[in-house]
Amino acid sequence: MQHSPGFVALVESIRPKVNELTFTQYEHTPAVLLIDIREDHEWQQGFIPQAVHLGRGIIERDIERLYPDKNQPMVLYCGGGHRSVMSAYHLQLMGYRAVYSLIGGFKAWQQTQ
């Protein structure tokens, strides 16, 4: 998908404030919660095994109820790694201390398969 310049600029302004990791790094990190933040229709077309689905539109609303431990390591992913940067940043603002964005998102994972 071609992203608008404004969206890319917003993500790039936030990216330095977010921890990111590759899929290989994720695979070697024990006890990490993997959260797919894509839209419902994207999730229905396929997802990374062991992932839970909590879409971008509701993650901030529901995260504390579902995962109240703010020290729980979690990796967020989207289609290509942009939306997950934004969500990771918001969760950090909410007090989550071990949040990561998966570099390249679902597309990067598909390339490893």
Buried (B, 14 or more C-beta within 10 A) or exposed (E): EEEEEEEEEBBEEBBEEBEBBBBEBBEEBEEBBBBBBBBEEBBEEEBBEEBEBBBBEEBBEEBBEEBEEBEBBBBBBBBBBBBBBBBBBBBBEEEBEBBBBBBBBBEBBEEEE
